């Protein structure tokens, strides 16, 4: 949940007439947990799965059939190195999939597992 508070404030302009105004925005974010390979990882609204995993120190999302580690590479959905299983849907791009409260993510040991 994102809570946004808007506050108006008036300040003196350089002319000294008080006609300047400024809008301040304060935001508080309610973090939540997602399950990744059976462990809880903290996430916040608007993050991708990749951002939440990187924030938790998880940098390897899968391994290729030859054993090479793969994680976030391009960050824009072009390379498919960050594939994970999300709520049973296989080969989802972690860099393009937003987190949802209660989501279950499994990293992959190899494409096609």
Backbone atoms as SQL, in Angstrom:
CREATE TABLE atoms (id INTEGER PRIMARY KEY, chain TEXT, resi INTEGER, resn TEXT, atom TEXT, x REAL, y REAL, z REAL);
INSERT INTO atoms VALUES
  (1, 'A', 1, 'UNK', 'N', 0.844, -1.168, 0.000),
  (2, 'A', 1, 'UNK', 'CA', 0.000, 0.000, 0.000),
  (3, 'A', 1, 'UNK', 'C', 0.888, 1.229, 0.000),
  (4, 'A', 2, 'UNK', 'N', 0.588, 2.183, -0.852),
  (5, 'A', 2, 'UNK', 'CA', 1.331, 3.430, -0.933),
  (6, 'A', 2, 'UNK', 'C', 0.434, 4.536, -0.433),
  (7, 'A', 3, 'UNK', 'N', 0.901, 5.247, 0.548),
  (8, 'A', 3, 'UNK', 'CA', 0.147, 6.357, 1.104),
  (9, 'A', 3, 'UNK', 'C', 0.858, 7.641, 0.711),
  (10, 'A', 4, 'UNK', 'N', 0.155, 8.541, 0.062),
  (11, 'A', 4, 'UNK', 'CA', 0.747, 9.793, -0.388),
  (12, 'A', 4, 'UNK', 'C', 0.089, 10.943, 0.349),
  (13, 'A', 5, 'UNK', 'N', 0.908, 11.826, 0.887),
  (14, 'A', 5, 'UNK', 'CA', 0.419, 12.998, 1.598),
  (15, 'A', 5, 'UNK', 'C', 0.908, 14.228, 0.845),
  (16, 'A', 6, 'UNK', 'N', -0.017, 15.080, 0.433),
  (17, 'A', 6, 'UNK', 'CA', 0.347, 16.318, -0.258),
  (18, 'A', 6, 'UNK', 'C', 0.227, 17.475, 0.713),
  (19, 'A', 7, 'UNK', 'N', 1.221, 18.346, 0.694),
  (20, 'A', 7, 'UNK', 'CA', 1.190, 19.520, 1.556),
  (21, 'A', 7, 'UNK', 'C', 1.509, 20.752, 0.736),
  (22, 'A', 8, 'UNK', 'N', 0.660, 21.759, 0.861),
  (23, 'A', 8, 'UNK', 'CA', 0.935, 23.047, 0.226),
  (24, 'A', 8, 'UNK', 'C', 1.730, 23.908, 1.186),
  (25, 'A', 9, 'UNK', 'N', 2.663, 24.644, 0.648),
  (26, 'A', 9, 'UNK', 'CA', 3.358, 25.632, 1.464),
  (27, 'A', 9, 'UNK', 'C', 3.593, 26.865, 0.609),
  (28, 'A', 10, 'UNK', 'N', 3.526, 28.000, 1.224),
  (29, 'A', 10, 'UNK', 'CA', 3.761, 29.261, 0.531),
  (30, 'A', 10, 'UNK', 'C', 5.061, 29.842, 1.055),
  (31, 'A', 11, 'UNK', 'N', 5.885, 30.319, 0.134),
  (32, 'A', 11, 'UNK', 'CA', 7.137, 30.951, 0.541),
  (33, 'A', 11, 'UNK', 'C', 7.261, 32.289, -0.178),
  (34, 'A', 12, 'UNK', 'N', 8.091, 33.108, 0.326),
  (35, 'A', 12, 'UNK', 'CA', 8.277, 34.428, -0.263),
  (36, 'A', 12, 'UNK', 'C', 9.033, 34.306, -1.577),
  (37, 'A', 13, 'UNK', 'N', 8.532, 34.950, -2.605),
  (38, 'A', 13, 'UNK', 'CA', 9.255, 34.969, -3.868),
  (39, 'A', 13, 'UNK', 'C', 10.400, 35.971, -3.754),
  (40, 'A', 14, 'UNK', 'N', 11.225, 36.004, -4.770),
  (41, 'A', 14, 'UNK', 'CA', 12.350, 36.944, -4.751),
  (42, 'A', 14, 'UNK', 'C', 11.854, 38.386, -4.690),
  (43, 'A', 15, 'UNK', 'N', 10.643, 38.626, -5.167),
  (44, 'A', 15, 'UNK', 'CA', 10.084, 39.980, -5.117),
  (45, 'A', 15, 'UNK', 'C', 9.548, 40.309, -3.729),
  (46, 'A', 16, 'UNK', 'N', 9.448, 39.301, -2.852),
  (47, 'A', 16, 'UNK', 'CA', 8.966, 39.545, -1.500),
  (48, 'A', 16, 'UNK', 'C', 7.464, 39.619, -1.389),
  (49, 'A', 17, 'UNK', 'N', 6.727, 39.135, -2.418),
  (50, 'A', 17, 'UNK', 'CA', 5.275, 39.277, -2.400),
  (51, 'A', 17, 'UNK', 'C', 4.528, 38.030, -1.933),
  (52, 'A', 18, 'UNK', 'N', 5.244, 36.986, -1.598),
  (53, 'A', 18, 'UNK', 'CA', 4.577, 35.784, -1.097),
  (54, 'A', 18, 'UNK', 'C', 3.823, 35.005, -2.150),
  (55, 'A', 19, 'UNK', 'N', 4.072, 35.289, -3.434),
  (56, 'A', 19, 'UNK', 'CA', 3.329, 34.621, -4.502),
  (57, 'A', 19, 'UNK', 'C', 3.919, 33.275, -4.903),
  (58, 'A', 20, 'UNK', 'N', 5.074, 32.934, -4.376),
  (59, 'A', 20, 'UNK', 'CA', 5.646, 31.634, -4.711),
  (60, 'A', 20, 'UNK', 'C', 4.930, 30.537, -3.948),
  (61, 'A', 21, 'UNK', 'N', 4.757, 29.387, -4.550),
  (62, 'A', 21, 'UNK', 'CA', 4.171, 28.265, -3.828),
  (63, 'A', 21, 'UNK', 'C', 4.958, 27.004, -4.162),
  (64, 'A', 22, 'UNK', 'N', 4.834, 26.052, -3.309),
  (65, 'A', 22, 'UNK', 'CA', 5.611, 24.835, -3.461),
  (66, 'A', 22, 'UNK', 'C', 4.756, 23.669, -2.964),
  (67, 'A', 23, 'UNK', 'N', 4.792, 22.553, -3.670),
  (68, 'A', 23, 'UNK', 'CA', 4.060, 21.366, -3.260),
  (69, 'A', 23, 'UNK', 'C', 5.073, 20.348, -2.769),
  (70, 'A', 24, 'UNK', 'N', 4.869, 19.829, -1.577),
  (71, 'A', 24, 'UNK', 'CA', 5.728, 18.789, -1.032),
  (72, 'A', 24, 'UNK', 'C', 4.960, 17.480, -1.065),
  (73, 'A', 25, 'UNK', 'N', 5.631, 16.433, -1.460),
  (74, 'A', 25, 'UNK', 'CA', 5.009, 15.122, -1.500),
  (75, 'A', 25, 'UNK', 'C', 5.784, 14.206, -0.573),
  (76, 'A', 26, 'UNK', 'N', 5.081, 13.587, 0.340),
  (77, 'A', 26, 'UNK', 'CA', 5.672, 12.606, 1.230),
  (78, 'A', 26, 'UNK', 'C', 5.007, 11.270, 0.932),
  (79, 'A', 27, 'UNK', 'N', 5.793, 10.232, 0.825),
  (80, 'A', 27, 'UNK', 'CA', 5.237, 8.918, 0.536),
  (81, 'A', 27, 'UNK', 'C', 5.775, 7.899, 1.530),
  (82, 'A', 28, 'UNK', 'N', 4.900, 7.067, 1.999),
  (83, 'A', 28, 'UNK', 'CA', 5.317, 5.952, 2.831),
  (84, 'A', 28, 'UNK', 'C', 4.893, 4.669, 2.116),
  (85, 'A', 29, 'UNK', 'N', 5.754, 3.694, 2.117),
  (86, 'A', 29, 'UNK', 'CA', 5.499, 2.454, 1.402),
  (87, 'A', 29, 'UNK', 'C', 5.352, 1.329, 2.408),
  (88, 'A', 30, 'UNK', 'N', 4.306, 0.565, 2.257),
  (89, 'A', 30, 'UNK', 'CA', 4.102, -0.599, 3.107),
  (90, 'A', 30, 'UNK', 'C', 4.757, -1.796, 2.434),
  (91, 'A', 31, 'UNK', 'N', 5.825, -2.278, 3.025),
  (92, 'A', 31, 'UNK', 'CA', 6.534, -3.447, 2.493),
  (93, 'A', 31, 'UNK', 'C', 5.732, -4.704, 2.787),
  (94, 'A', 32, 'UNK', 'N', 5.971, -5.740, 2.015),
  (95, 'A', 32, 'UNK', 'CA', 5.341, -7.033, 2.229),
  (96, 'A', 32, 'UNK', 'C', 6.333, -8.106, 1.824),
  (97, 'A', 33, 'UNK', 'N', 6.005, -9.345, 2.119),
  (98, 'A', 33, 'UNK', 'CA', 6.898, -10.449, 1.802),
  (99, 'A', 33, 'UNK', 'C', 6.384, -11.249, 0.620),
  (100, 'A', 34, 'UNK', 'N', 7.340, -11.736, -0.176),
  (101, 'A', 34, 'UNK', 'CA', 7.054, -12.740, -1.179),
  (102, 'A', 34, 'UNK', 'C', 7.878, -13.973, -0.813),
  (103, 'A', 35, 'UNK', 'N', 7.457, -15.120, -1.274),
  (104, 'A', 35, 'UNK', 'CA', 8.191, -16.355, -0.978),
  (105, 'A', 35, 'UNK', 'C', 9.084, -16.694, -2.169),
  (106, 'A', 36, 'UNK', 'N', 10.370, -16.856, -1.901),
  (107, 'A', 36, 'UNK', 'CA', 11.333, -17.208, -2.942),
  (108, 'A', 36, 'UNK', 'C', 12.054, -18.475, -2.502),
  (109, 'A', 37, 'UNK', 'N', 11.867, -19.542, -3.251),
  (110, 'A', 37, 'UNK', 'CA', 12.486, -20.831, -2.928),
  (111, 'A', 37, 'UNK', 'C', 12.259, -21.223, -1.473),
  (112, 'A', 38, 'UNK', 'N', 11.052, -20.947, -0.977),
  (113, 'A', 38, 'UNK', 'CA', 10.682, -21.350, 0.374),
  (114, 'A', 38, 'UNK', 'C', 11.069, -20.386, 1.476),
  (115, 'A', 39, 'UNK', 'N', 11.740, -19.280, 1.144),
  (116, 'A', 39, 'UNK', 'CA', 12.099, -18.303, 2.180),
  (117, 'A', 39, 'UNK', 'C', 11.419, -16.973, 1.883),
  (118, 'A', 40, 'UNK', 'N', 11.193, -16.177, 2.921),
  (119, 'A', 40, 'UNK', 'CA', 10.516, -14.896, 2.748),
  (120, 'A', 40, 'UNK', 'C', 11.516, -13.823, 2.342),
  (121, 'A', 41, 'UNK', 'N', 11.126, -13.044, 1.352),
  (122, 'A', 41, 'UNK', 'CA', 11.930, -11.930, 0.856),
  (123, 'A', 41, 'UNK', 'C', 11.054, -10.687, 0.924),
  (124, 'A', 42, 'UNK', 'N', 11.584, -9.614, 1.482),
  (125, 'A', 42, 'UNK', 'CA', 10.854, -8.362, 1.601),
  (126, 'A', 42, 'UNK', 'C', 10.789, -7.652, 0.250),
  (127, 'A', 43, 'UNK', 'N', 9.629, -7.105, -0.055),
  (128, 'A', 43, 'UNK', 'CA', 9.422, -6.389, -1.310),
  (129, 'A', 43, 'UNK', 'C', 8.544, -5.183, -1.038),
  (130, 'A', 44, 'UNK', 'N', 8.492, -4.297, -2.021),
  (131, 'A', 44, 'UNK', 'CA', 7.600, -3.145, -1.893),
  (132, 'A', 44, 'UNK', 'C', 6.836, -2.939, -3.188),
  (133, 'A', 45, 'UNK', 'N', 5.671, -2.345, -3.100),
  (134, 'A', 45, 'UNK', 'CA', 4.854, -2.127, -4.289),
  (135, 'A', 45, 'UNK', 'C', 5.641, -1.389, -5.368),
  (136, 'A', 46, 'UNK', 'N', 5.458, -1.809, -6.602),
  (137, 'A', 46, 'UNK', 'CA', 6.135, -1.165, -7.718),
  (138, 'A', 46, 'UNK', 'C', 7.452, -1.818, -8.106),
  (139, 'A', 47, 'UNK', 'N', 8.007, -2.654, -7.234),
  (140, 'A', 47, 'UNK', 'CA', 9.246, -3.347, -7.565),
  (141, 'A', 47, 'UNK', 'C', 8.972, -4.507, -8.505),
  (142, 'A', 48, 'UNK', 'N', 9.997, -4.847, -9.271),
  (143, 'A', 48, 'UNK', 'CA', 9.945, -6.088, -10.024),
  (144, 'A', 48, 'UNK', 'C', 10.467, -7.206, -9.130),
  (145, 'A', 49, 'UNK', 'N', 10.231, -8.440, -9.551),
  (146, 'A', 49, 'UNK', 'CA', 10.787, -9.570, -8.815),
  (147, 'A', 49, 'UNK', 'C', 12.300, -9.445, -8.769),
  (148, 'A', 50, 'UNK', 'N', 12.914, -9.079, -9.892),
  (149, 'A', 50, 'UNK', 'CA', 14.370, -8.946, -9.941),
  (150, 'A', 50, 'UNK', 'C', 14.870, -7.942, -8.910),
  (151, 'A', 51, 'UNK', 'N', 14.216, -6.809, -8.767),
  (152, 'A', 51, 'UNK', 'CA', 14.630, -5.799, -7.791),
  (153, 'A', 51, 'UNK', 'C', 14.539, -6.342, -6.372),
  (154, 'A', 52, 'UNK', 'N', 13.468, -7.070, -6.073),
  (155, 'A', 52, 'UNK', 'CA', 13.314, -7.647, -4.737),
  (156, 'A', 52, 'UNK', 'C', 14.398, -8.690, -4.467),
  (157, 'A', 53, 'UNK', 'N', 14.698, -9.530, -5.471),
  (158, 'A', 53, 'UNK', 'CA', 15.727, -10.552, -5.292),
  (159, 'A', 53, 'UNK', 'C', 17.108, -9.922, -5.103),
  (160, 'A', 54, 'UNK', 'N', 17.437, -8.954, -5.915),
  (161, 'A', 54, 'UNK', 'CA', 18.728, -8.267, -5.779),
  (162, 'A', 54, 'UNK', 'C', 18.813, -7.599, -4.408),
  (163, 'A', 55, 'UNK', 'N', 17.732, -6.968, -3.976),
  (164, 'A', 55, 'UNK', 'CA', 17.693, -6.336, -2.659),
  (165, 'A', 55, 'UNK', 'C', 17.913, -7.320, -1.524),
  (166, 'A', 56, 'UNK', 'N', 17.556, -8.581, -1.757),
  (167, 'A', 56, 'UNK', 'CA', 17.735, -9.630, -0.743),
  (168, 'A', 56, 'UNK', 'C', 19.077, -10.346, -0.898),
  (169, 'A', 57, 'UNK', 'N', 19.898, -9.882, -1.838),
  (170, 'A', 57, 'UNK', 'CA', 21.214, -10.496, -2.045),
  (171, 'A', 57, 'UNK', 'C', 21.197, -11.727, -2.923),
  (172, 'A', 58, 'UNK', 'N', 20.083, -11.990, -3.596),
  (173, 'A', 58, 'UNK', 'CA', 19.983, -13.138, -4.496),
  (174, 'A', 58, 'UNK', 'C', 20.329, -12.657, -5.895),
  (175, 'A', 59, 'UNK', 'N', 21.463, -13.107, -6.422),
  (176, 'A', 59, 'UNK', 'CA', 21.913, -12.632, -7.730),
  (177, 'A', 59, 'UNK', 'C', 21.864, -13.695, -8.820),
  (178, 'A', 60, 'UNK', 'N', 21.740, -14.966, -8.441),
  (179, 'A', 60, 'UNK', 'CA', 21.633, -16.044, -9.422),
  (180, 'A', 60, 'UNK', 'C', 20.191, -16.528, -9.405),
  (181, 'A', 61, 'UNK', 'N', 19.517, -16.390, -10.546),
  (182, 'A', 61, 'UNK', 'CA', 18.109, -16.766, -10.646),
  (183, 'A', 61, 'UNK', 'C', 17.933, -18.140, -11.266),
  (184, 'A', 62, 'UNK', 'N', 18.897, -18.562, -12.047),
  (185, 'A', 62, 'UNK', 'CA', 18.822, -19.865, -12.706),
  (186, 'A', 62, 'UNK', 'C', 20.221, -20.258, -13.164),
  (187, 'A', 63, 'UNK', 'N', 20.341, -21.494, -13.650),
  (188, 'A', 63, 'UNK', 'CA', 21.573, -21.973, -14.274),
  (189, 'A', 63, 'UNK', 'C', 21.221, -22.511, -15.658),
  (190, 'A', 64, 'UNK', 'N', 22.116, -22.319, -16.599),
  (191, 'A', 64, 'UNK', 'CA', 21.911, -22.877, -17.932),
  (192, 'A', 64, 'UNK', 'C', 22.111, -24.387, -17.869),
  (193, 'A', 65, 'UNK', 'N', 21.732, -25.104, -18.914),
  (194, 'A', 65, 'UNK', 'CA', 21.960, -26.558, -18.914),
  (195, 'A', 65, 'UNK', 'C', 23.433, -26.948, -18.714),
  (196, 'A', 66, 'UNK', 'N', 24.361, -26.055, -19.055),
  (197, 'A', 66, 'UNK', 'CA', 25.785, -26.357, -18.849),
  (198, 'A', 66, 'UNK', 'C', 26.275, -25.912, -17.479),
  (199, 'A', 67, 'UNK', 'N', 25.378, -25.334, -16.667),
  (200, 'A', 67, 'UNK', 'CA', 25.735, -24.960, -15.301),
  (201, 'A', 67, 'UNK', 'C', 26.140, -23.514, -15.097),
  (202, 'A', 68, 'UNK', 'N', 26.099, -22.704, -16.136),
  (203, 'A', 68, 'UNK', 'CA', 26.484, -21.296, -16.012),
  (204, 'A', 68, 'UNK', 'C', 25.393, -20.521, -15.268),
  (205, 'A', 69, 'UNK', 'N', 25.778, -19.720, -14.268),
  (206, 'A', 69, 'UNK', 'CA', 24.777, -18.952, -13.516),
  (207, 'A', 69, 'UNK', 'C', 24.213, -17.806, -14.346),
  (208, 'A', 70, 'UNK', 'N', 22.946, -17.537, -14.144),
  (209, 'A', 70, 'UNK', 'CA', 22.278, -16.419, -14.816),
  (210, 'A', 70, 'UNK', 'C', 21.457, -15.647, -13.795),
  (211, 'A', 71, 'UNK', 'N', 21.384, -14.346, -13.990),
  (212, 'A', 71, 'UNK', 'CA', 20.595, -13.466, -13.136),
  (213, 'A', 71, 'UNK', 'C', 20.145, -12.281, -13.945),
  (214, 'A', 72, 'UNK', 'N', 20.075, -11.130, -13.311),
  (215, 'A', 72, 'UNK', 'CA', 19.669, -9.925, -14.027),
  (216, 'A', 72, 'UNK', 'C', 20.805, -9.490, -14.943),
  (217, 'A', 73, 'UNK', 'N', 20.503, -9.221, -16.200),
  (218, 'A', 73, 'UNK', 'CA', 21.520, -8.786, -17.146),
  (219, 'A', 73, 'UNK', 'C', 21.084, -7.489, -17.811),
  (220, 'A', 74, 'UNK', 'N', 20.043, -7.555, -18.617),
  (221, 'A', 74, 'UNK', 'CA', 19.632, -6.347, -19.339),
  (222, 'A', 74, 'UNK', 'C', 18.652, -5.502, -18.529),
  (223, 'A', 75, 'UNK', 'N', 17.842, -6.137, -17.699),
  (224, 'A', 75, 'UNK', 'CA', 16.880, -5.406, -16.883),
  (225, 'A', 75, 'UNK', 'C', 15.690, -4.844, -17.641),
  (226, 'A', 76, 'UNK', 'N', 15.534, -5.224, -18.915),
  (227, 'A', 76, 'UNK', 'CA', 14.417, -4.686, -19.697),
  (228, 'A', 76, 'UNK', 'C', 13.686, -5.747, -20.512),
  (229, 'A', 77, 'UNK', 'N', 13.904, -7.014, -20.184),
  (230, 'A', 77, 'UNK', 'CA', 13.132, -8.075, -20.803),
  (231, 'A', 77, 'UNK', 'C', 13.630, -8.578, -22.138),
  (232, 'A', 78, 'UNK', 'N', 14.793, -8.134, -22.583),
  (233, 'A', 78, 'UNK', 'CA', 15.287, -8.539, -23.899),
  (234, 'A', 78, 'UNK', 'C', 16.093, -9.833, -23.879),
  (235, 'A', 79, 'UNK', 'N', 16.807, -10.118, -22.786),
  (236, 'A', 79, 'UNK', 'CA', 17.785, -11.216, -22.823),
  (237, 'A', 79, 'UNK', 'C', 17.285, -12.540, -22.263),
  (238, 'A', 80, 'UNK', 'N', 16.273, -12.558, -21.445),
  (239, 'A', 80, 'UNK', 'CA', 15.702, -13.776, -20.857),
  (240, 'A', 80, 'UNK', 'C', 16.677, -14.509, -19.921),
  (241, 'A', 81, 'UNK', 'N', 17.669, -13.820, -19.367),
  (242, 'A', 81, 'UNK', 'CA', 18.576, -14.451, -18.409),
  (243, 'A', 81, 'UNK', 'C', 17.965, -14.573, -17.020),
  (244, 'A', 82, 'UNK', 'N', 16.926, -13.831, -16.720),
  (245, 'A', 82, 'UNK', 'CA', 16.380, -13.780, -15.357),
  (246, 'A', 82, 'UNK', 'C', 15.108, -14.609, -15.188),
  (247, 'A', 83, 'UNK', 'N', 14.985, -15.694, -15.908),
  (248, 'A', 83, 'UNK', 'CA', 13.764, -16.497, -15.862),
  (249, 'A', 83, 'UNK', 'C', 13.568, -17.172, -14.516),
  (250, 'A', 84, 'UNK', 'N', 12.339, -17.103, -14.026),
  (251, 'A', 84, 'UNK', 'CA', 11.936, -17.739, -12.772),
  (252, 'A', 84, 'UNK', 'C', 10.536, -18.325, -12.967),
  (253, 'A', 85, 'UNK', 'N', 10.109, -19.133, -12.021),
  (254, 'A', 85, 'UNK', 'CA', 8.733, -19.628, -12.003),
  (255, 'A', 85, 'UNK', 'C', 7.952, -18.792, -10.995),
  (256, 'A', 86, 'UNK', 'N', 6.802, -18.276, -11.419),
  (257, 'A', 86, 'UNK', 'CA', 5.985, -17.404, -10.573),
  (258, 'A', 86, 'UNK', 'C', 4.606, -18.023, -10.419),
  (259, 'A', 87, 'UNK', 'N', 4.274, -18.392, -9.194),
  (260, 'A', 87, 'UNK', 'CA', 2.961, -18.989, -8.911),
  (261, 'A', 87, 'UNK', 'C', 2.630, -20.110, -9.892),
  (262, 'A', 88, 'UNK', 'N', 3.634, -20.929, -10.202),
  (263, 'A', 88, 'UNK', 'CA', 3.436, -22.071, -11.083),
  (264, 'A', 88, 'UNK', 'C', 3.629, -21.798, -12.563),
  (265, 'A', 89, 'UNK', 'N', 3.728, -20.541, -12.960),
  (266, 'A', 89, 'UNK', 'CA', 3.955, -20.193, -14.362),
  (267, 'A', 89, 'UNK', 'C', 5.456, -20.186, -14.625),
  (268, 'A', 90, 'UNK', 'N', 5.915, -21.071, -15.493),
  (269, 'A', 90, 'UNK', 'CA', 7.353, -21.217, -15.726),
  (270, 'A', 90, 'UNK', 'C', 7.888, -20.140, -16.667),
  (271, 'A', 91, 'UNK', 'N', 9.189, -19.928, -16.581),
  (272, 'A', 91, 'UNK', 'CA', 9.951, -19.050, -17.463),
  (273, 'A', 91, 'UNK', 'C', 9.374, -17.638, -17.564),
  (274, 'A', 92, 'UNK', 'N', 9.134, -17.038, -16.426),
  (275, 'A', 92, 'UNK', 'CA', 8.690, -15.646, -16.361),
  (276, 'A', 92, 'UNK', 'C', 9.922, -14.752, -16.173),
  (277, 'A', 93, 'UNK', 'N', 9.965, -13.631, -16.840),
  (278, 'A', 93, 'UNK', 'CA', 11.098, -12.710, -16.712),
  (279, 'A', 93, 'UNK', 'C', 10.979, -11.914, -15.416),
  (280, 'A', 94, 'UNK', 'N', 11.921, -12.126, -14.512),
  (281, 'A', 94, 'UNK', 'CA', 11.899, -11.461, -13.206),
  (282, 'A', 94, 'UNK', 'C', 12.035, -9.951, -13.342),
  (283, 'A', 95, 'UNK', 'N', 12.730, -9.496, -14.384),
  (284, 'A', 95, 'UNK', 'CA', 12.941, -8.051, -14.551),
  (285, 'A', 95, 'UNK', 'C', 11.695, -7.343, -15.066),
  (286, 'A', 96, 'UNK', 'N', 10.708, -8.086, -15.537),
  (287, 'A', 96, 'UNK', 'CA', 9.497, -7.485, -16.100),
  (288, 'A', 96, 'UNK', 'C', 8.245, -7.766, -15.279),
  (289, 'A', 97, 'UNK', 'N', 8.361, -8.619, -14.286),
  (290, 'A', 97, 'UNK', 'CA', 7.185, -9.046, -13.522),
  (291, 'A', 97, 'UNK', 'C', 7.119, -8.309, -12.195),
  (292, 'A', 98, 'UNK', 'N', 6.072, -7.519, -11.968),
  (293, 'A', 98, 'UNK', 'CA', 5.944, -6.814, -10.696),
  (294, 'A', 98, 'UNK', 'C', 5.617, -7.779, -9.550),
  (295, 'A', 99, 'UNK', 'N', 6.113, -7.456, -8.374),
  (296, 'A', 99, 'UNK', 'CA', 5.815, -8.274, -7.197),
  (297, 'A', 99, 'UNK', 'C', 4.371, -8.053, -6.774),
  (298, 'A', 100, 'UNK', 'N', 3.789, -9.093, -6.183),
  (299, 'A', 100, 'UNK', 'CA', 2.456, -9.028, -5.595),
  (300, 'A', 100, 'UNK', 'C', 2.530, -9.697, -4.239),
  (301, 'A', 101, 'UNK', 'N', 1.805, -9.169, -3.316),
  (302, 'A', 101, 'UNK', 'CA', 1.773, -9.759, -1.984),
  (303, 'A', 101, 'UNK', 'C', 1.315, -11.211, -2.081),
  (304, 'A', 102, 'UNK', 'N', 2.031, -12.110, -1.404),
  (305, 'A', 102, 'UNK', 'CA', 1.681, -13.513, -1.384),
  (306, 'A', 102, 'UNK', 'C', 2.206, -14.324, -2.558),
  (307, 'A', 103, 'UNK', 'N', 2.935, -13.702, -3.465),
  (308, 'A', 103, 'UNK', 'CA', 3.444, -14.403, -4.630),
  (309, 'A', 103, 'UNK', 'C', 4.513, -15.416, -4.226),
  (310, 'A', 104, 'UNK', 'N', 4.575, -16.518, -4.978),
  (311, 'A', 104, 'UNK', 'CA', 5.592, -17.547, -4.754),
  (312, 'A', 104, 'UNK', 'C', 6.488, -17.619, -5.986),
  (313, 'A', 105, 'UNK', 'N', 7.778, -17.478, -5.755),
  (314, 'A', 105, 'UNK', 'CA', 8.757, -17.460, -6.830),
  (315, 'A', 105, 'UNK', 'C', 9.719, -18.611, -6.615),
  (316, 'A', 106, 'UNK', 'N', 10.029, -19.309, -7.692),
  (317, 'A', 106, 'UNK', 'CA', 11.056, -20.352, -7.638),
  (318, 'A', 106, 'UNK', 'C', 12.112, -20.005, -8.680),
  (319, 'A', 107, 'UNK', 'N', 13.361, -19.987, -8.237),
  (320, 'A', 107, 'UNK', 'CA', 14.436, -19.821, -9.199),
  (321, 'A', 107, 'UNK', 'C', 14.595, -21.156, -9.928),
  (322, 'A', 108, 'UNK', 'N', 15.175, -21.115, -11.105),
  (323, 'A', 108, 'UNK', 'CA', 15.290, -22.299, -11.949),
  (324, 'A', 108, 'UNK', 'C', 16.736, -22.779, -11.996),
  (325, 'A', 109, 'UNK', 'N', 16.925, -24.070, -11.965),
  (326, 'A', 109, 'UNK', 'CA', 18.287, -24.592, -12.066),
  (327, 'A', 109, 'UNK', 'C', 18.727, -24.685, -13.526),
  (328, 'A', 110, 'UNK', 'N', 17.786, -24.817, -14.442),
  (329, 'A', 110, 'UNK', 'CA', 18.084, -24.818, -15.876),
  (330, 'A', 110, 'UNK', 'C', 16.794, -24.560, -16.636),
  (331, 'A', 111, 'UNK', 'N', 16.895, -23.901, -17.769),
  (332, 'A', 111, 'UNK', 'CA', 15.707, -23.649, -18.571),
  (333, 'A', 111, 'UNK', 'C', 15.106, -24.980, -18.976),
  (334, 'A', 112, 'UNK', 'N', 13.818, -25.107, -18.804),
  (335, 'A', 112, 'UNK', 'CA', 13.133, -26.339, -19.187),
  (336, 'A', 112, 'UNK', 'C', 12.957, -27.311, -18.040),
  (337, 'A', 113, 'UNK', 'N', 13.454, -26.979, -16.838),
  (338, 'A', 113, 'UNK', 'CA', 13.244, -27.875, -15.694),
  (339, 'A', 113, 'UNK', 'C', 11.786, -27.987, -15.362);
